Amino acid sequence: MKLVDAESRGFDPNRLKRIDDFLARRYIDTGRLPNAQILIARDGDPVHFAQFGQLRADGTPIREDALFRIASMTKPVTSIAFMQLVEECEVALDDPVSRVLPELADIGVYAGGGGSVPFAPGQRAGPMRFVDLLTHMSGLTYGFQNRTSVDAAYRDAQLDMPRFDMGSDEYIAALAKIPLEFAPGERWNYSVSTDVLGVAVERLSGMTLGEYFERHIFAPLDMKDTGFDTAIDRADRLGDAWGYVPGGSPRLVDRAEKSRMLKPARFQSGGGGLVGTIADYHRFCTMLLNRGELDGARIVAPKTLDLMTANHLPGNADLTEVSRSAFSEAANAGTGFGLGFATVIDPARTLIPASRGEFYWGGVYSTAFFVDPVERITMVFMTQLYPSSTYPIRRQLKTLIYSALTQSNA
């Protein structure tokens, strides 16, 4: 990968090198992570790239064009796709979701039951709007939250990431049978909301989600290696996926040679189904940094991206005040939520270096990205360890990156 001179872009090269030393010493050499790639850029130009470890358990080394399961880093892509349709006035943020997905018109709020007992008839709430899906204030959930009877029903229906078990219409029909956790707009809960949003993109556009992404996002941005079924044609570049084992070595949870990612996805999950490279996601982040444009390709308008990265939580609250989520890809203190991104609203409360207006997200296999529009810095981090809550590596990397910054725009 071609890098620009880090010092000319306001970074101390020796301090950037500390990132490599830290990753190798703390995570790779100890076996905590099987592999890692990190790409740091300023003004869209890469200033630091490093990679470590092995792509697969058989010792295949990591490669620059390795394919990673980016999981919930799919969500910002789906959110951008939906906002393109908003820009075309095909849909509005305050439209009821039932306008496009009528199956969800009569879904009620949980009132009891579940498991071996049928759900009690739920009280009808106000209409779920598309803005509620984008902000995860829809009342939907994830089965892996593991708190309530509603979560259990999601697990039974296999709604968290149904790559093969059902199509989009079947997915929405199954979801409509399960009550909401709470009335839309009332609280924040990390959920399948973006999967529902992806189905809405399909119905509004008349394309599969993968076709829409390719035509309107990936091809214009020259993201050649990202897609729902990309790994099928590039199987030798797909890495294994590992799961955390307390007190032991990570275990294989998805072997690349036999991976489910090598079969066409019947359900193209807008919430977590993409596979891609670090270089491709860097191009996506650079488009975000440039307020919707890259190399002459306008993906969304600047004002649209401003709206997406503003805090949409009621009363400008942070997630500590409105979240009921047992797990998400965001830290809570000082962090708000926009239309598809977590956004920093109070850097001091995060207790790590940050800029107001910085936005980010991650994936359950411990991948992560952030975009800092003040310092003009982006980072993409790739690895394949489930779950992403295992280690505090994201905050550690941010601390190391900002400690290497010698010329600030703030």
C-alpha positions as CSV (number, residue, x, y, z in Angstrom):
1,M,0.0,0.0,0.0
2,K,1.3,3.4,-1.0
3,L,1.8,5.7,2.0
4,V,2.4,9.4,2.2
5,D,5.0,10.9,4.6
6,A,3.4,10.8,8.0
7,E,5.4,13.7,9.4
8,S,4.2,15.9,6.6
9,R,0.7,15.1,7.7
10,G,1.2,16.0,11.3
11,F,2.1,12.6,12.8
12,D,5.2,11.5,14.7
13,P,6.4,8.4,12.8
14,N,8.0,7.0,15.9
15,R,4.8,7.2,17.8
16,L,2.9,5.6,15.0
17,K,5.4,2.8,15.2
18,R,4.2,2.3,18.8
19,I,0.9,1.1,17.4
20,D,2.6,-1.8,15.7
21,D,4.6,-2.7,18.7
22,F,1.6,-2.6,20.9
23,L,-0.5,-4.8,18.6
24,A,2.3,-7.3,18.2
25,R,3.2,-7.5,21.8
26,R,-0.3,-7.3,23.4
27,Y,-2.4,-9.2,20.9
28,I,-0.7,-11.1,18.2
29,D,2.3,-12.6,20.0
30,T,0.1,-13.6,23.0
31,G,-2.4,-15.3,20.7
32,R,-5.3,-13.1,21.7
33,L,-5.9,-12.1,18.1
34,P,-5.2,-14.3,15.2
35,N,-4.4,-11.4,12.9
36,A,-4.8,-7.6,12.5
37,Q,-4.6,-4.9,9.9
38,I,-4.7,-1.2,10.6
39,L,-4.9,1.7,8.1
40,I,-4.7,5.3,9.4
41,A,-5.2,8.2,7.0
42,R,-5.3,12.0,7.1
43,D,-7.1,14.0,4.4
44,G,-7.8,10.6,2.8
45,D,-4.1,9.8,2.3
46,P,-2.8,6.7,4.1
47,V,0.0,7.6,6.6
48,H,0.3,4.2,8.3
49,F,-0.5,0.6,7.4
50,A,0.5,-2.5,9.2
51,Q,-0.6,-6.1,9.3
52,F,0.1,-9.0,11.6
53,G,-0.6,-12.7,12.2
54,Q,-2.1,-15.4,10.0
55,L,-5.1,-15.4,7.8
56,R,-6.0,-19.0,8.6
57,A,-5.4,-21.6,11.3
58,D,-3.3,-23.6,8.8
59,G,-0.6,-20.9,9.0
60,T,-1.6,-19.0,5.8
61,P,-0.1,-15.6,6.3
62,I,-2.1,-12.4,6.4
63,R,-2.2,-10.6,3.0
64,E,-2.9,-7.0,2.2
65,D,-6.0,-7.9,0.1
66,A,-7.4,-10.3,2.7
67,L,-11.2,-10.5,2.9
68,F,-12.9,-9.9,6.3
69,R,-16.4,-10.4,7.6
70,I,-17.2,-6.8,8.4
71,A,-20.5,-7.7,10.1
72,S,-22.1,-4.6,11.5
73,M,-19.8,-2.3,9.6
74,T,-22.4,-3.1,6.9
75,K,-24.9,-0.9,8.8
76,P,-23.3,2.5,7.7
77,V,-23.4,1.3,4.1
78,T,-27.1,0.4,4.3
79,S,-27.8,3.7,6.0
80,I,-26.1,5.6,3.2
81,A,-28.1,3.6,0.7
82,F,-31.4,4.5,2.3
83,M,-30.4,8.2,2.5
84,Q,-29.8,8.2,-1.2
85,L,-33.4,7.2,-1.6
86,V,-34.4,10.0,0.8
87,E,-32.5,12.5,-1.3
88,E,-34.5,11.3,-4.4
89,C,-37.8,11.8,-2.4
90,E,-38.6,8.1,-2.8
91,V,-39.1,8.0,0.9
92,A,-39.0,10.4,3.9
93,L,-37.4,9.9,7.3
94,D,-40.7,10.5,9.1
95,D,-42.7,8.1,6.8
96,P,-44.1,5.2,8.7
97,V,-42.2,2.0,8.0
98,S,-45.5,0.3,7.2
99,R,-45.8,2.5,4.1
100,V,-43.1,0.3,2.5
101,L,-43.3,-2.8,4.8
102,P,-47.1,-3.1,5.5
103,E,-46.4,-6.4,7.4
104,L,-45.2,-4.3,10.3
105,A,-48.3,-2.0,10.6
106,D,-49.9,-3.9,13.5
107,I,-46.9,-4.9,15.6
108,G,-47.6,-4.1,19.2
109,V,-45.5,-3.5,22.4
110,Y,-44.6,-6.5,24.6
111,A,-47.3,-7.0,27.3
112,G,-46.3,-10.5,28.7
113,G,-45.9,-14.1,27.7
114,G,-43.2,-15.7,25.5
115,G,-41.5,-19.0,25.6
116,S,-44.0,-21.8,26.1
117,V,-46.7,-19.1,26.7
118,P,-48.1,-17.2,23.7
119,F,-47.3,-13.5,23.7
120,A,-50.1,-11.4,25.3
121,P,-51.9,-9.0,22.9
122,G,-49.6,-6.0,22.8
123,Q,-50.8,-2.4,22.9
124,R,-50.5,-0.6,19.6
125,A,-47.9,2.1,19.8
126,G,-47.3,5.1,17.6
127,P,-46.1,4.3,14.1
128,M,-42.6,3.1,13.7
129,R,-40.9,5.6,11.4
130,F,-37.8,5.2,9.2
131,V,-35.9,7.5,11.4
132,D,-36.5,5.1,14.3
133,L,-34.8,2.3,12.3
134,L,-31.8,4.5,11.5
135,T,-31.4,5.5,15.1
136,H,-32.1,2.1,16.7
137,M,-35.1,3.6,18.5
138,S,-37.5,1.3,16.7
139,G,-38.4,-1.0,19.6
140,L,-36.8,-3.9,17.7
141,T,-34.0,-6.0,19.3
142,Y,-31.3,-8.6,18.7
143,G,-31.6,-12.1,20.1
144,F,-28.1,-12.0,21.4
145,Q,-29.1,-9.3,23.9
146,N,-30.2,-12.2,26.1
147,R,-32.4,-10.3,28.4
148,T,-36.1,-10.7,27.6
149,S,-38.7,-13.0,26.2
150,V,-38.6,-10.9,23.1
151,D,-34.9,-11.5,22.7
152,A,-35.6,-15.3,23.1
153,A,-38.2,-15.2,20.4
154,Y,-35.7,-13.6,18.0
155,R,-33.2,-16.4,18.7
156,D,-35.9,-19.0,18.1
157,A,-36.8,-17.4,14.8
158,Q,-33.1,-17.0,13.9
159,L,-33.5,-13.3,13.1
160,D,-30.1,-12.0,14.1
161,M,-28.4,-12.9,10.8
162,P,-30.3,-15.4,8.7
163,R,-28.0,-15.7,5.7
164,F,-29.6,-18.8,4.2
165,D,-32.8,-19.7,6.2
166,M,-35.2,-17.2,4.7
167,G,-35.6,-14.5,2.1
168,S,-36.4,-10.8,2.7
169,D,-40.2,-11.2,2.7
170,E,-40.0,-14.2,5.0
171,Y,-37.8,-12.3,7.3
172,I,-40.2,-9.4,7.7
173,A,-43.2,-11.8,8.1
174,A,-41.3,-13.6,10.9
175,L,-40.4,-10.3,12.6
176,A,-44.0,-9.1,12.5
177,K,-45.1,-12.0,14.7
178,I,-42.9,-10.8,17.7
179,P,-43.8,-7.7,19.8
180,L,-41.7,-4.7,20.2
181,E,-39.5,-4.2,23.3
182,F,-40.9,-0.6,23.7
183,A,-42.8,2.0,21.8
184,P,-40.8,3.5,18.8
185,G,-38.9,6.6,19.7
186,E,-39.0,5.8,23.5
187,R,-35.6,4.3,24.0
188,W,-32.4,3.2,22.2
189,N,-31.6,-0.5,21.7
190,Y,-29.1,-2.1,19.3
191,S,-31.2,-4.2,17.0
192,V,-32.1,-5.7,13.6
193,S,-33.4,-2.2,12.6
194,T,-30.8,-1.9,9.8
195,D,-31.7,-5.3,8.4
196,V,-35.3,-4.0,8.2
197,L,-33.9,-0.8,6.5
198,G,-32.1,-3.0,4.0
199,V,-35.4,-4.7,3.0
200,A,-37.0,-1.3,2.6
201,V,-34.1,-0.4,0.2
202,E,-34.9,-3.5,-1.8
203,R,-38.6,-2.8,-2.1
204,L,-38.1,0.9,-2.9
205,S,-35.5,0.3,-5.5
206,G,-36.7,-3.0,-7.0
207,M,-33.2,-4.4,-6.6
208,T,-31.6,-6.8,-4.2
209,L,-29.6,-5.0,-1.6
210,G,-26.4,-6.3,-3.1
211,E,-27.3,-5.0,-6.6
212,Y,-28.2,-1.6,-5.1
213,F,-24.9,-1.4,-3.2
214,E,-22.9,-2.3,-6.3
215,R,-24.6,0.1,-8.6
216,H,-24.9,3.1,-6.3
217,I,-22.0,2.8,-3.8
218,F,-19.4,0.2,-4.6
219,A,-18.9,0.8,-8.3
220,P,-18.8,4.6,-8.0
221,L,-16.3,4.3,-5.1
222,D,-14.2,1.6,-6.8
223,M,-14.8,-0.8,-3.9
224,K,-14.1,-3.9,-6.0
225,D,-13.7,-6.4,-3.3
226,T,-16.8,-5.8,-1.1
227,G,-20.2,-7.5,-1.4
228,F,-22.5,-10.1,0.1
229,D,-21.1,-12.9,-2.1
230,T,-17.7,-11.5,-2.8
231,A,-15.9,-14.4,-1.1
232,I,-17.3,-16.9,-3.5
233,D,-15.1,-15.6,-6.3
234,R,-12.1,-14.9,-4.1
235,A,-12.1,-17.8,-1.7
236,D,-8.3,-17.9,-1.2
237,R,-8.4,-14.4,0.3
238,L,-11.0,-15.1,2.9
239,G,-9.7,-15.5,6.5
240,D,-10.9,-17.9,9.2
241,A,-13.0,-16.5,12.0
242,W,-12.3,-17.2,15.6
243,G,-14.3,-17.0,18.9
244,Y,-13.0,-15.9,22.3
245,V,-12.5,-18.6,24.8
246,P,-12.1,-17.4,28.4
247,G,-8.7,-18.4,29.7
248,G,-7.8,-20.3,26.5
249,S,-6.8,-19.8,22.9
250,P,-9.4,-18.6,20.4
251,R,-11.4,-21.4,18.7
252,L,-12.3,-21.6,15.1
253,V,-16.0,-20.6,14.5
254,D,-15.9,-20.4,10.8
255,R,-13.2,-22.1,8.7
256,A,-12.6,-20.2,5.5
257,E,-12.4,-23.3,3.2
258,K,-15.9,-24.4,4.4
259,S,-17.3,-21.0,5.3
260,R,-21.0,-20.1,5.0
261,M,-19.6,-16.9,3.3
262,L,-18.7,-19.1,0.3
263,K,-22.4,-19.7,-0.5
264,P,-24.8,-17.2,-2.1
265,A,-26.7,-15.4,0.6
266,R,-30.5,-15.9,0.3
267,F,-31.0,-13.0,2.8
268,Q,-28.6,-10.1,2.2
269,S,-28.3,-8.7,5.6
270,G,-28.2,-4.9,5.7
271,G,-27.2,-5.2,9.3
272,G,-24.2,-7.5,9.0
273,G,-23.7,-9.5,5.8
274,L,-20.8,-7.9,3.9
275,V,-17.3,-9.2,3.3
276,G,-14.6,-6.8,2.2
277,T,-11.1,-5.5,2.4
278,I,-9.4,-2.8,4.5
279,A,-8.6,-0.8,1.3
280,D,-12.3,-0.8,0.2
281,Y,-13.5,0.3,3.6
282,H,-10.9,3.0,3.6
283,R,-12.4,4.4,0.4
284,F,-15.8,4.3,2.0
285,C,-14.5,6.2,5.0
286,T,-12.7,8.8,2.8
287,M,-16.0,9.4,1.1
288,L,-17.6,10.1,4.5
289,L,-14.7,12.4,5.4
290,N,-15.2,14.3,2.2
291,R,-18.9,14.8,3.1
292,G,-20.2,12.4,0.6
293,E,-17.8,12.5,-2.3
294,L,-14.7,10.7,-3.5
295,D,-12.7,11.1,-6.8
296,G,-15.6,12.9,-8.5
297,A,-18.3,10.4,-7.4
298,R,-21.0,12.1,-5.3
299,I,-22.7,9.4,-3.1
300,V,-24.7,11.7,-0.8
301,A,-24.9,15.5,-0.4
302,P,-22.9,17.2,2.3
303,K,-26.0,18.3,4.1
304,T,-27.3,14.8,4.1
305,L,-24.2,13.5,5.8
306,D,-24.4,16.4,8.3
307,L,-27.9,15.2,9.2
308,M,-26.7,11.6,9.5
309,T,-23.8,12.4,11.8
310,A,-25.8,14.8,14.1
311,N,-27.0,13.4,17.4
312,H,-30.7,12.3,17.1
313,L,-31.2,11.1,20.6
314,P,-34.0,13.0,22.4
315,G,-32.8,16.2,24.2
316,N,-29.3,15.7,22.8
317,A,-28.9,12.9,25.4
318,D,-26.0,10.5,25.2
319,L,-26.4,6.7,25.2
320,T,-26.0,6.4,29.0
321,E,-29.4,8.2,29.3
322,V,-31.5,6.4,26.8
323,S,-29.9,3.0,26.0
324,R,-31.3,-0.2,27.3
325,S,-28.9,-2.3,25.2
326,A,-26.9,-5.0,26.9
327,F,-24.5,-4.9,23.9
328,S,-23.7,-2.6,21.1
329,E,-20.7,-1.5,19.1
330,A,-20.6,1.9,20.8
331,A,-19.3,3.2,24.0
332,N,-22.0,5.1,25.9
333,A,-20.6,8.1,27.8
334,G,-20.3,11.2,25.7
335,T,-21.7,9.4,22.7
336,G,-24.9,10.1,20.9
337,F,-26.4,8.4,17.9
338,G,-27.2,9.7,14.4
339,L,-28.6,8.1,11.3
340,G,-26.5,5.0,11.2
341,F,-23.5,6.1,13.2
342,A,-22.4,6.6,16.8
343,T,-21.3,10.2,17.2
344,V,-19.1,11.9,19.8
345,I,-21.0,14.8,21.5
346,D,-18.9,15.3,24.6
347,P,-15.2,14.3,24.1
348,A,-14.4,14.8,27.8
349,R,-17.0,12.3,28.9
350,T,-15.6,9.6,26.7
351,L,-12.3,9.7,28.7
352,I,-10.2,9.1,25.6
353,P,-8.9,11.5,23.0
354,A,-11.6,12.4,20.5
355,S,-13.1,15.3,18.5
356,R,-16.7,16.6,18.8
357,G,-18.5,15.3,15.8
358,E,-16.3,12.3,15.3
359,F,-18.4,9.3,14.2
360,Y,-17.8,5.6,14.1
361,W,-19.0,2.0,14.3
362,G,-17.7,-1.5,14.4
363,G,-18.4,-5.2,13.7
364,V,-18.9,-8.1,16.0
365,Y,-15.7,-9.8,14.7
366,S,-13.8,-6.8,16.3
367,T,-13.5,-4.8,13.2
368,A,-13.8,-1.0,13.6
369,F,-13.6,2.4,11.9
370,F,-13.8,6.0,12.8
371,V,-14.0,9.3,11.0
372,D,-12.8,12.5,12.6
373,P,-13.9,15.5,10.5
374,V,-12.1,18.0,12.7
375,E,-8.6,16.4,12.5
376,R,-9.4,14.9,9.1
377,I,-8.3,11.5,10.4
378,T,-9.8,8.1,9.5
379,M,-8.9,4.7,10.8
380,V,-10.0,1.2,9.7
381,F,-9.1,-1.8,11.8
382,M,-9.6,-5.4,10.7
383,T,-9.4,-8.7,12.5
384,Q,-11.7,-11.7,13.0
385,L,-12.4,-12.4,16.7
386,Y,-15.9,-12.8,18.1
387,P,-17.3,-11.0,20.0
388,S,-16.0,-7.4,19.7
389,S,-16.5,-6.8,23.4
390,T,-13.7,-9.2,24.3
391,Y,-10.9,-6.6,24.5
392,P,-10.7,-2.8,24.8
393,I,-8.6,-2.6,21.6
394,R,-10.7,0.1,19.9
395,R,-10.1,2.7,22.7
396,Q,-6.5,1.6,22.9
397,L,-6.0,2.2,19.2
398,K,-7.6,5.6,19.4
399,T,-5.4,6.6,22.3
400,L,-2.3,5.5,20.4
401,I,-3.3,7.3,17.2
402,Y,-4.1,10.6,18.8
403,S,-0.9,10.4,20.9
404,A,1.0,10.3,17.6
405,L,-0.7,13.4,16.3
406,T,1.6,16.5,16.5
407,Q,-0.3,19.0,14.5
408,S,-3.9,19.5,15.5
409,N,-6.7,21.4,13.7
410,A,-8.7,21.9,16.9
